[in-house]
Amino acid sequence: MKNSVSKYKKGILFALGTVATLGVVSIVAASCAKPLINVNSINTYYKVPTSSESQAFHSLYKTMSNEGTRAFVLGGFMQPPALLSGLENNVFNKDSIALLVDIGFAENDETKAKLNNIKDKLSRVSSLVFNVEEAAFLAGIATAYQLNSNQERFLKDNKGLTWGGYVGINLSSTTPFLAGFSAGVKWANEKLKDKDIKQENSQTTKKYVEVKEQQLVQNSSAVGGFDVGMGDKVVNEFIDLDVDVLLVVAGGGQSRDAVQRVNSSSKDIMIVGVDVPQENDPLTNVKFGNKEAPIHFSIVKNMDTIVARTLKKATEQPQPFVGNNSEFKKEDEYKLGVHTAAGIDSGAVGISEPGHKYLIAATNLATNQQLVNYSDAVSYFLNKDDVYKQFLANDNLEYVASKGVGKDQNTTQTEKWTHPRAKSFYLSTASSDAFKKAYEIADQKDKEADQNKYPKDYYKKLLVAQILSFPGDILADGAFNEKIFNGIVKFYEQAGITIPKPNQK
């Protein structure tokens, strides 16, 4: 009996000890519970690398993956090599996808060999570039017509009508702006020759005047970089050469520099914006004194639309590719495992709204059309204009650039820049369903989550985030980064989900 009592007491003590231990475990577990991420803060949806080294991007891959990111939206020159090494070394989460925006992997032999070794992993990658030359061509037409419909303003110096342009660096992503714009101006010069151009704010007409490109003498058409101030000498030379229009393809900082220098000069010069509708950016398109703000319209990449489209496609059941390595099919654009060269036919590029009327008027006058809206004009060029169709069919883009011979010379020297026209191709043999699965899991977790503890759509909101291009970069730049981020916003909006938007300061 004594032994039974003793065993009974031990049982009670053991039970009490177990309860106590479970209590301690529960307290420890509660204290170690992962705190909720603030999905109402915009900082949740983007990160900035601490350096330009690949390791800095790899560190973000890990951190963001732990926070729930499964779709990484990546823009900028540093992203492809960092992603490639991340995939090679399994640093990039195997359940995640990557969107390279406005950039692709390098096309040298070394990179191609590395990509071939990880072809299966590339089924989780989509790279997106833009055939901006297709829109720049139409912008050249619109600009030539705009100048001619304002002859009293732009011909008052009796020096004819001219334009000039430059890039930060001669690249396949920059020079096509100049190549397309130049071709568009030439189209206008040929098709509108001897035509009567109705003058804006007047009932009078004047004969079309040829618009010529002004080459530089002292400086090169490539200034060597995209930093603020690097284009000042070129802009000053163009001002001294009395150009009527400037096309600056050298980053937002140099666009602002150009606006400032044009405003502070005595000349009346227009600037054609690039990438985004720069005419709407109050930090760039500054009005000075009695002058109009110099940017009237822009050659745009609709990065927000394309990012949203690609993310949406990644949530769907992947279908086998329609084409193959020997023949790409347009039906496979914007899929994972694909490098998409996005053009004007899919709305990826275009000219901003204020330029539409000039393009429509020029097209109607030159071709006896009766076009009413911009989409009709685009359709005309894509389907009926032989010059434009031949331009799009060319395998290479060419632009005659200024070499720059120094301030003591007075003879223009030029060189031909040639770039292969960007084309779509397959990165992998199939599209991954990784993001589709991640989205479905997040959706289920949101349905099961305690609505008193978790914000609505909490887990889905964690899925997509952007990594900016370089240390010190900002999201609300009114240009590249912000346009890409707006694609994430649009993707969520299409699913009925609201996330914070960047507020430009």
ABEGO torsion letter per residue (X at the ends): XAAAAAAAAAAAAAAAAAAAAAAAAAAAAAAABBBBBBAABAAAABBBBABABAAAAAAAAAAAAAAGBABBBBBEAAAAAAAAAAAAAGABBAABBBBBBGBBBBABAAAAAAAAAAAAAAAABBBBBBBAAAAAAAAAAAAAAAAAAAAAAAAAAGAEBBBBBBBABBBAAAAAAAAAAAAAAAAAAAAABGBBBBBBGBABBBBBBBBBBBBBAABBABAGEABBGAAAAAAAAAAAAGBABBBBBAEAAAAAAAAAAAAABABBBBBBBBGBBAAABAAABBBBEABBBABABBBBBBAAAAAAAAAAAAABBBBBBABBAABBBAAABGBBGBBBBBBAAAGABEBBAAAAAAAAAAAAAAAGBBBABAAAAAAAAAAABAAAAAAAABABBBBBBBAEAEAABABBBBBBBBBBBBBBBBABABBBAAAAAAAAAAAAAAAABBAAABBBGAAAAAABBBBBABBGBBABAGBAAAAAAAAAAAAAAAAGBBBBBBBBX
